[in-house]
Amino acid sequence: MSFAYLILLPFVPRLILLFLAAAYERPVVTGRSAWVAEDILRHGFLNVGRTGTAEDFLYPLFLAFCHSIAPGNYVLILILQFFVAGLGSFYFYKLCLILAEDRQVSLVACLLYSFYPYWVYQGIGINEVTFTATFLIIAAYYFVRSRGKQDMALSGFALGLATLTRAPIVLIGIMATLALVIKRRFPPAVIFIFVLLIPLLPVAYRNYHIDGSFFPTRSGENLFKGNSQYSDQLIPDYNVDLLYGYVYGVLEEERPDIVPPDRHIREVPHDMKKAHDFFQEKALAFMIAHPWRTLRLKVLNFFYLFYPRLVPFYHFGPDTRVVFLEGGGIRVDGSILRDPFNDWVYGVGYGLILACAIPGIIMRRRAFGRDLFLYLVVLGFVLVNTIYWPSTRTRTPMDFVLMFYAAYAIRRVAGRLYALRAGSPYFREKWTKLLR
């Protein structure tokens, strides 16, 4: 397929859904990324601002760029985002072509990529999913192709950009570097990890001069929310962000020296590193004190990470609140059950891909070395979502791996059926009658 077709293929379903959404309700740019983008425009990227060291910055920088060109233009943001999805489609086609050496596998994979309902839905929203998935695909393509030092450098740089959308992705880079070292490919390993760090240096420099941290300090808060005495009572029904008040209440009680007088910790960047360390210590202490309870939660996290239903099961709105009961219990009031239609659309789309991907993985079991980077992508997402908490949205950038294996299985099964029909007089007769 030509470059133009591959770039424009994801546009079709996203534009259709965008027009339907605009006809139903005018979209509004809200959320954490929009808030950080506003702060960047007000204070500058390397200044402290209100965001401090808590956030990932690449997607907010993209929003700030769009806002500086056309303030409040939601359509411009999405059109540029569609182009990013198209770039991912182009590289995904090339990646599948290298791995499977079959154009039909690549075509089926790109169709799954472009029309996968949940990706289409996320593509018309203000979130980093499209950017994360695209950079991961580009990193995978150059890593698999690996024709020389330039490919390793491009792979590392793309993975570095993906890390700027979600910091835990750096784990994939570390594992990929170790894999290269184990294979005794020392020069490519050095180039890969060195170039991966280049996009991270400005953020690391900025954070270090604010509070001494290198990575986003929100990870400590997230670790505590996912590993506290109330976490297993919320997962998978509710978002653990409902524990925000609880975790900062514990911080205020045990470390009042960290909490500012107005109790808005995010507006005091120099305290964020201390808060991060405190939350991390609390989470680790809980896991050590309750090993079996923690193990059970981690097993459930792994299971619900691949569950064919949108996780968490409930939304939380302005009236949603957590009620703490006597004896360590918890109750959530004012939660909003997800639209059953959305659950069914997601479940059918994801379920079909997962059902086809499993036999595809089995069929390509002898190509493990060739597919290694894909396995590392899945392993990285599994580890992070298992340690913290499971979420469909945070897992979905890795779904391109499942799409490749699903496309491979579909192509192999379709090819065998065609060969069976072509070689059997019975099937040939039935096929001829059907065509008539």
N, C-alpha and C positions, 0 to 999 in steps of 0.2 A: 504494500500500500504506500501511497505517496505521503510525504511529510504533511501536506495540507490536510488530507483526509484524516490522518491520525490526530492532528492538532484540533480539528473542528469536531471530531466525533463526540467528545464529551459535552460540547456545547448544546447539542440537540435536547437531551432530557433536562439539562439544567435550565435552559431558557424556557422550556415548556413549564416546568415547575415554578420558575420565577414569575412568569406571567400569571399562573394560577394563584400563587401566593399573593401577588400584588393586587389581583382582583378581589381576593378575599379580605386582605388586611394589609395596609401599607407597612412594609418592614421598617424597623427602627434600629439604628446601630447602637447596641447596648452591650453590657457585659464587661468582664475584667480587661480584655484586650483593648476595647474602646476607651476604657478609663485610663489605662497606661498610655495609650496613644495621645490622649488629651494632655496628659502630664508631660510627655515628651515635647509636644508642641509648645507647652508653656515654659518649661524649664530647660529644655535641651537634653539630649541623650546622655551626655557625660556628667550632667549636673545631678544633684541629689534628688530634688523634687520630692513628691510624696511617695513615689513607688519604692524608693530605697533599693534594697538588694533582693527583694522577694520574687521578682517576676522574670520570665523569659521575654526577650526583647525583639526578636526578629519580626514576628507578626505584628505587634504594635508599631514597629518602625514602618512596616508596609502601610498600615492604616494611617499613620501620621503623614506619610508621603502622599497618599491619596487625598487626605484632607487638606494638605497644603496646596494641592493642584485645584481641587474642586470641593470646597468645604460642604460637608453634609451630603455628598453625592453617593448614595448607596449603590446605584447602578454601576458607576465607574469601578468601585471596589470589586463588585462581583464579576464584571467583565474581565478585569485583570486577573481575578482569581480563576475564572474559566480558562484563561490562557495558561495559567500555571497547571491546571488539571490537564489541558491539552498537551503540554510539554511532558507531563507524566505519562500520558498515553503513548506518545512517540517513543520515549525511552523504554516503556514497558514492552512495547512491540519488539524493540531491538533486544531487550534482555531475554525475552522468551525465545526469540529466534536463535540466540547464542546457546541457550540451555537445551532447547528441544530440537533445534535444527529442522524445524517444520513451520512453514508459513501459516498453515491452517491452525496450528496450536496458537501461534502469535495472534492471529485474527480473532479466534474465539476468546482468548484472554483479554484482548482490548475491548471486545464487546461487553464482556463481564465487567471490566474496569469502568467503562463509560456508562453502563446502564444499571449498575448495582444500586438498588434503591436507597440504601442508607448513605452511600457516598454522594449520591445526587442530592439528597436532603441536606447533608452537611455542607455541600458545595454552595448552597445559596444562603448560608448562615455566616455570621461573623465569628469565625473560629479558625484555628491553625491546622485543621485536619488535612486539607488539600495540600498545603505547603509541606507538612511533615511527610506525607505519603510520597509526594513527588521527589523530594530530596532523597528519601530512602531508596526509591527506585533508581534514581540516577547514580547514587553511591553503589548500589548493587550491580548495575550494568558495568560500570568501569572496573569494579573489583573482580567480577566474573571474567570480563574480557582480558584484563591484565596483560596487555601486550608489551608493557614497559613501564618505566618510571612515571611517565606522564599519566597513564591510566591510574596508577596508585595515588598520585597527587590529586587528580580530579575526584576520585572516589573519597579520599580523605576530606577534601574541601566540601563536597556535597554532604557528607555525613556531619561535618562541623556545622553547616547551615541547618541541618535537621536538628542538631543538638540545641541550637539557638531557639528552636521552636518548642522543644521539650528537653530539658536538661538530662533526664535519665537515659536518653539515647546514647550518651557518651559510653554507656556500658557496652553497647554493641561494638563501638570502636575499639574498646579495650580487648574484648574477646576476639575480634578480627585480627588485631595486632598479635595477640598470643598465638592464634592459629598460624599466622605467617612465620612467627618465630619457631613454632614446633616443626613446621615444614622446612626450617633452615633457610627461609627467604629473608635474610636479615636486612639487606638494603631496601626492598619494598616495604618491610615492616617499619623501618625508620622513617621513610618518606611518608607513608600513610599516616602514622600517628603525629608526625611533625606538622604536616599540612592540615590535619584535622584540628589541631590546636590553634591555627592561625585565626580563623573567624571568632574563636572564643576569647582571644587575648584582650580586645577592647572592653568586653563585659567584665572579664576577670580583673583587669586593671581598675576599672571603675568601682567594682564591688570592694576590692581590697582597700582602696583609698577611702571608702566610706566606713566600713566596719571590720575589715580584715578577712572577709569571706571571698571565695573565688566563684562559687556556684550559687544559684538562687537559694535564698535562705528559707523559702516556703517549704522546702522538703522536710524540715524538722516538724513543722506544724502538721503537715500531711501524714507523716509517719505516726505521730501521736493520735491523730484522729482515726487512723486505721488500725491502731493497736492500743486501745484503752479498754476499760472495763465495760464500756457501752457499745463498742464497735460491732461485736457479733450480734447485738440486739437490733442493729440497724441494717446490716448487710444481709441480703441483697435488696431488701425492700426500699430502703431510703438512702439518700445521699449522706455520707458521713460529714459533709460540710455543715450539717445541722448541729454538729458538736463544736462549732466555732466558739460559741459562748462558753461552753464547758471548758475547753482547753485553755482559753485565755483567763477564765475564772481561776483555774488551777495555777496559772502563771502569776496572777495577781495575789493569790493567797500565799504561795510558797516563795515567790521572788518579787516582792513589791518594789525592789530597787530597779527592776527592769521596766515595769509598767509605768508609763508617763501619767501625770495627774489627770489628763482628760481621757485616759484609758484607750486611746486610739493608737495602738502599737504601730500600725503601718505608716503613721504620719511621723514617726521618729526613727529614721533609718539607722542611726547609730546603735539602737537597742536590738535590731533584728538578729544580729549574729548571736547575741546572748540568749535571745528567745529561742532561736533555732537549736542551740546547744542544749538548752533546758528541755525542750520538747523531745529531742532525740534521746536524752538520758531517761526521761519518763517512759517513753515507748519501749526502750530496751529493758528497763527495769520491770515493766509489766510482762513482757515476753519471757524473761528469765524466771519471774515468780510464778507464771502460769504456763508452763511448757505445753501441756496437753491441750489446754484450751486454745492456745496459740496455734498449735499444729492443726487442730480441727478447723480453725478459722482459715488457715492457709490452704488446706485441702478444698474447702468450700469456695475460697477465692478463685482457685484454679478452675474448679468446675464451672462456676458462674461466669468466668471470663469467656468461655466458649458456649455459653447457654444461648439457645436460639430464641431469646426474648430480650427486649431492651432492658438493660440493667443500669441503674436501679429501677424497680418496678413503678415507683411513684415519683411524681414531680414534687417540688416544694415551692409554694407560692408565698405571697406577703403575709398570709394568715397561718402559715405552717409554724408550729412551735414544738419544742421538746419538753415533755413533762417528766421530771425525775421522781421516781416512786421510792417508797421506803423499801429497804432491803436490796438496793442496787438495781431495781428495775427501771424501765424507761418506757414512755408512751409518746407517740407522735400524733398531734392533733392538727387538723386542717390540711392534711396531705391531699394531693390530687392524683388520682389514678390515670395512667397514660391512656390515650385514645386507643381502644382495641384495634381500630383499623391500622394505626401505625405499627402496633405490635405484630399484627398479622402480615403486613407488607414486609416488615423487617424479617420476621421469622421465616417466611417463605423464601425470600431472596437469599438470606444468609444460610438457611438450612440447606438449600439446594447446592450452594457453593461448598459448604462443609461436607455434605454427603458425597459430592463428586471429588473433593480434594483428598479425602482419606484413601480411596483406592488409587488415586494419582500418586500419592506419596509411596504407597506400596509398590506400584509399578516402577517407580524411579529409585527404589531402594539401593540399587547398585551405582547410582549417580550421586551418592552422598557427598563425595569430595567436590564434585562440580557444583552442587547446590549448597555448599557449606554456608555461604553468606546468608542465604534465605533462612536456613535453620538458626543462624545466629540472631537474625532479626526477630524471629518468633521467640527464641529463648530470652532475648532481652526484654521484650514486652511481657512475656509470661512472668519473669522474675519480678519486674517492677510492679505489675498489677497484683501479683500474689502477695508480695511483701506489704504493699500499701492497701489497696482495695480494688475489686473488679469494677470496671465501667465499660460499657459498650463504646462510648465515644473515645476514650483514651486507648482502647484496643484497636480500633478500626484502621489506623494507618498501616498496620501489618497485614491487613486482609489481602493485599496484592499477592502475597505468597500463596494463600489459599486459592486465589483466582488462577494462578499459574498451574498449580497441580490439578485443579478442577478442569481447566482447559485441556491439559495433557490427557486426563482420563477420558474426557468427552471425545477427544480426537481418536484415541486408541480404540475405544469401544465402538465408535461410529465406523472406523476403518475396518474393524473385524466383522461387524454386521454386514457392511457392504461387501466384503470379500466372501462372507458366508452365502449371502444372497446370490452373488455373481457366480459362485461355483456350484450351487445346488440347483438341480432341475426344478425342484419343488418351489424354492424361493424365486427362481427366475420366472416361473410361470405366474406365480402370484404377483410379482413385481410388474410384469408385463400387463396383466389385467388391471392392476391399480393405475398404471400410467394411461391406459386407454380410457 
